[in-house]
């Protein structure tokens, strides 16, 4: 199982980023996929999840209305569209395959002016 995130970077407050995670080594379309994040000095926390078919999504309260999770099973990819970014969104963002306990390497998101 391999999960590879991309799309992180430095963005100003109020800006947007789109994170991608591509999975391999498993039947991507069969699994719920998740995004988590970990800020410096803090525990890793849940951000969003999406069902195997993409019809059901869940979000942490602190991202509702700002972030959108989606997936493209033909590309073995899950995305996190992040809008109206705040400095407190600064963290390493991880893709997580919960049923198999597999994490990606993470991608750094920094929100700063």
C-alpha positions as CSV (number, residue, x, y, z in Angstrom):
1,X,0.0,0.0,0.0
2,X,1.3,3.4,-0.9
3,X,-0.3,6.8,-0.5
4,X,1.4,9.9,-2.0
5,X,0.3,13.4,-1.1
6,X,1.0,16.6,-3.1
7,X,-0.2,20.1,-3.4
8,X,1.0,21.7,-0.2
9,X,2.8,25.0,0.0
10,X,2.8,28.5,1.3
11,X,-0.4,30.5,0.9
12,X,-1.6,33.8,2.3
13,X,-4.6,34.0,4.7
14,X,-7.8,33.8,2.8
15,X,-6.1,31.8,0.0
16,X,-6.8,28.4,-1.4
17,X,-4.9,25.2,-2.0
18,X,-5.9,21.8,-3.4
19,X,-4.2,18.7,-2.0
20,X,-4.0,15.4,-3.8
21,X,-3.4,11.9,-2.6
22,X,-2.8,9.1,-5.0
23,X,-3.1,5.5,-3.8
24,X,-1.6,2.3,-5.1
25,X,-1.2,-1.3,-4.1
26,X,-4.9,-1.8,-3.1
27,X,-8.3,-1.5,-4.6
28,X,-8.7,2.2,-4.1
29,X,-12.4,2.3,-5.0
30,X,-13.3,-0.1,-2.2
31,X,-12.1,2.1,0.7
32,X,-13.1,5.1,2.7
33,X,-10.4,7.7,2.5
34,X,-9.4,10.3,5.0
35,X,-7.4,13.5,5.5
36,X,-5.8,14.3,8.8
37,X,-3.4,17.0,9.8
38,X,-0.8,17.7,12.5
39,X,0.3,21.1,13.5
40,X,3.6,21.7,15.3
41,X,3.3,20.6,19.0
42,X,-0.2,19.2,18.5
43,X,-1.7,15.8,18.0
44,X,-2.7,14.6,14.6
45,X,-6.4,15.4,14.1
46,X,-9.2,14.3,11.7
47,X,-10.0,16.7,8.9
48,X,-12.4,15.0,6.5
49,X,-13.4,11.6,5.1
50,X,-15.2,10.3,2.0
51,X,-16.9,7.0,1.4
52,X,-15.7,4.6,-1.2
53,X,-18.1,5.8,-3.8
54,X,-17.8,9.4,-2.9
55,X,-21.5,9.8,-1.9
56,X,-20.9,10.5,1.8
57,X,-18.5,13.0,3.3
58,X,-17.7,14.0,6.9
59,X,-15.8,17.0,8.1
60,X,-14.3,18.3,11.3
61,X,-16.2,21.3,12.6
62,X,-13.3,23.6,12.1
63,X,-13.2,23.1,8.3
64,X,-16.9,22.9,7.5
65,X,-17.8,25.3,4.8
66,X,-14.2,25.9,3.9
67,X,-12.8,22.5,2.9
68,X,-14.2,20.0,0.4
69,X,-13.1,16.4,0.1
70,X,-13.6,14.6,-3.2
71,X,-12.3,11.5,-5.0
72,X,-11.7,10.2,-8.5
73,X,-11.6,6.4,-8.4
74,X,-10.6,6.2,-12.0
75,X,-7.4,8.0,-11.0
76,X,-7.0,6.4,-7.6
77,X,-7.0,9.9,-6.1
78,X,-8.6,11.7,-3.3
79,X,-8.5,15.5,-3.0
80,X,-8.9,18.2,-0.4
81,X,-9.9,21.6,-1.7
82,X,-9.1,24.1,1.0
83,X,-10.5,27.6,0.7
84,X,-10.5,30.6,3.1
85,X,-7.3,29.3,4.7
86,X,-6.4,30.6,8.1
87,X,-3.0,30.7,9.9
88,X,-4.3,28.0,12.2
89,X,-4.7,25.7,9.3
90,X,-0.9,25.5,9.1
91,X,0.0,21.8,9.5
92,X,1.3,18.7,7.7
93,X,-1.7,17.2,6.0
94,X,-1.8,13.4,5.7
95,X,-3.9,11.0,3.6
96,X,-5.0,8.0,5.6
97,X,-6.5,4.7,4.7
98,X,-8.1,3.8,7.9
99,X,-9.2,0.2,7.3
100,X,-5.6,-0.8,6.5
101,X,-3.9,1.7,8.9
102,X,-1.8,3.2,6.1
103,X,-0.6,6.8,6.1
104,X,1.0,8.9,3.4
105,X,4.2,10.9,4.0
106,X,2.3,14.1,4.4
107,X,2.4,17.5,2.6
108,X,3.2,20.8,4.4
109,X,0.6,23.6,4.3
110,X,1.7,26.9,5.6
111,X,-0.7,29.8,5.9
112,X,1.1,33.1,6.5
113,X,1.3,36.6,5.2
